[in-house]
C-alpha cells in the first residue's frame, strides 16, 4: 500500500501468514529501483560480453587459418608426389618390358634374315631389316591414350605372341640347320672347278705297266696349280705324302663316307681341320705315281671303294 508521500512494501512470511510492512519514501524507493535495474543491466552486459568472448575464442584467428591451409597444401603436395612416384614406377616397369621386347624382336629379325640369306624364305616376300608395313583410315572418334592397365595388357599379349613366334622360328631354325648340315655333309659334285675325266673307276690298263689293273677312283686332269675342292663338309684325317698317292688329302664326312684327293702339288689343310663344301683343300699337281697334272679322286663307304662318278652325278639332279 502507499500513501501520498511514502511507499509501503509488505513482506509476507512463509509461516502463519504473518506479514511486515516497510514504509519507504519515494526518493529512496526510486533510488532502490534504479540500483536494481542497474544491477540487472550490468549482469546482462557482462553475460553478453562473455558470450561474445566465447564466440570469438571459438573462431580461428587469421594466423590459424593460414597455418591450417598451409598444412592442407603440404598434405596434398605429398599425396601428389606419391601419385607421381607410383606413375613413374609403372612407366619404368613398362619401359623395361618394352626394352626386353625390342631385344627379342631384334633376335627374331636376325633369325629371319638368316632364313632369307639361306634361301629358306623369299627375300621379296620378307624384309626383316625394315619395319612391318601398316596403315588404314584414321578413326577421329577413337583418339584415346592408353591407360597403364590397358598398356600392360597389350604388352602381355605381345609377349605371348612373341613367345609363340620364337618357338616356331626356333623349330624352323633347327630344321634348317639340320637340313643345312645334311646338305653340307652330302657328298656330291666334282673336286675341281675346271678339267676333264682322264681315267674312270674300275679295271683299266695300268699307265706304267700296261697290265689290266683295278682303279679305285677316277682321275680328273687339269691345269697344274688349279684348285682342288672338297665335295662335302668334313674333318681332315690325312694331309701329306702317302705311298702311291703322292701328296694326299683325306676327309671324313661322317656316316662312314670318306673322300681322297691324291697327287696334289700343294696341300692347303692339316689333320683335324674342319672344312666346308667347296673349300680349297689342295692344288693340282703330279706327285707320286702320276703321268701328269691331275687329281685322283676316291670315295669310300665304310672302307670300301665306291664309283665316284655316281657321287659326281648327284650335283646334276
BELCORGI-V85159 format. One record per pair of residues at least 24 apart in sequence whose C-alpha atoms are under 7 Angstrom apart, sorted by the first residue. I is the first residue (numbers start at 1). GAP is how many residues later the second one is. Records with the same first field share a line. If there is no record, write none. Layout:
I->GAP, GAP
//
This chain:
108->58
184->48, 49, 93
185->47, 48, 49, 68
186->46
187->44, 45, 124
188->43, 44, 123, 124, 126, 127
189->42, 122, 123, 124, 125, 126
190->41, 122
191->37, 38, 39, 40
192->35, 36, 37
193->34
194->28
195->25, 26, 27
196->24, 25, 26
197->24
201->106
216->82, 89
217->79, 80, 81, 90, 91
218->78, 79, 80, 90
219->75, 76, 77, 78
220->74, 75, 76
221->72, 73, 74
222->71, 72
223->70
224->60, 61, 69
225->40, 58, 59, 60
226->57, 58
227->53, 55, 56, 57
228->52, 53, 54, 55, 56
229->49, 50, 51, 52
230->47, 48, 49, 50, 51
231->46, 47
232->44, 45, 46
233->42, 43, 44
234->40, 41, 42
235->37, 38, 39, 40
236->34, 35, 36, 37, 38
237->34, 35
238->33
239->28, 30, 31, 32
240->27
244->44, 45
245->43, 44
246->41, 42, 43
247->40
256->45, 46
257->43, 44, 45
258->41, 42, 43
259->39, 40, 41
260->37, 38, 39
261->34, 35, 36, 37
262->33, 34, 35
263->24, 25, 31, 32, 33
264->31
//
